[in-house]
Amino acid sequence: MVKHVILWTLKEEYSDEQKKEIKKDIKAGLEGLKGRIPGLVDIQVNIDGLASSNADLMLDSTFEDEASLKGYAVHPEHVAVADGKVRPYTAIRSCLDYTI
């Protein structure tokens, strides 16, 4: 199994209210991929970080293997969510992939 964890920071230009809506949209879009991408075992997006956090949201996903993760990266449904709901609104992205 492979874990794929991403932390995002949203662009500064958005108000707190806009950021809440953006985070909800990202969560719905990414979690909506469950059962639609081969090899994707689980996917969760945390949008309720504590005030001590220095990121706005976190993706925590699990894949059957590294090949499944690579397939996810280019899968049209994932690319549509990433290009439409994530990338336009995020300023910083940090990623850690590891075997469990």
C-alpha positions in Angstrom: 0.0 0.0 0.0 1.1 3.6 -0.7 0.1 6.7 1.2 -0.2 10.0 -0.7 -0.4 13.0 1.5 -0.6 16.6 0.4 -0.8 19.9 2.3 -2.0 23.0 0.5 -2.0 26.7 1.4 -4.6 28.8 -0.3 -3.7 32.0 -2.0 -3.7 35.1 0.3 -6.1 37.0 -1.9 -9.2 35.2 -0.7 -11.3 36.2 2.3 -11.9 33.8 5.2 -15.4 33.2 3.8 -14.1 32.5 0.3 -11.5 30.1 1.7 -14.2 28.2 3.6 -16.1 27.7 0.3 -13.0 26.8 -1.7 -12.0 24.2 0.9 -15.5 22.7 0.9 -15.3 22.5 -2.9 -11.9 20.9 -2.9 -13.0 18.3 -0.3 -16.2 17.4 -2.3 -14.3 17.1 -5.5 -11.4 15.0 -4.3 -13.5 12.8 -2.0 -15.9 12.3 -4.9 -13.2 10.4 -6.7 -13.5 7.4 -4.3 -14.6 4.3 -6.2 -13.9 6.0 -9.5 -10.1 5.6 -9.8 -8.6 2.2 -10.1 -6.3 1.3 -7.1 -7.6 4.2 -5.0 -8.4 2.6 -1.6 -9.3 5.6 0.5 -9.3 9.4 0.2 -10.0 12.0 2.8 -9.6 15.8 2.8 -9.2 17.6 6.2 -10.3 21.2 6.0 -10.6 21.9 9.7 -7.1 22.4 10.9 -6.3 24.0 14.2 -5.2 27.7 14.4 -1.6 26.4 15.0 -1.5 25.0 11.5 0.5 26.6 8.7 -1.5 24.9 5.9 -5.1 25.3 5.0 -6.1 21.7 4.0 -4.7 18.2 3.8 -5.3 15.3 1.4 -4.7 11.9 3.0 -5.1 9.1 0.4 -4.2 5.4 0.1 -3.4 3.4 -3.0 -2.9 -0.3 -3.7 0.6 0.4 -5.0 2.8 2.9 -6.6 1.5 2.1 -10.1 -2.0 3.0 -8.9 -0.7 6.3 -7.6 0.9 7.1 -10.9 -2.4 6.2 -12.7 -4.3 8.5 -10.4 -2.0 11.4 -11.2 -3.1 11.3 -14.9 -6.6 9.9 -14.6 -9.0 12.3 -16.4 -11.4 12.6 -13.4 -8.6 13.5 -11.0 -7.0 15.9 -13.5 -10.4 17.7 -13.9 -10.7 18.1 -10.1 -7.1 19.2 -9.7 -7.3 21.7 -12.6 -10.8 23.0 -11.8 -11.0 23.0 -8.0 -7.4 22.9 -6.6 -4.7 24.5 -8.6 -6.4 27.8 -9.4 -6.8 28.5 -5.6 -3.6 27.1 -4.0 -0.3 28.9 -3.6 1.8 26.2 -1.9 1.7 22.4 -2.3 3.8 20.0 -0.3 3.6 16.2 -0.9 4.8 13.1 0.8 4.3 9.7 -0.7 5.4 6.6 1.2 4.9 2.9 1.5 2.9 1.4 4.4 
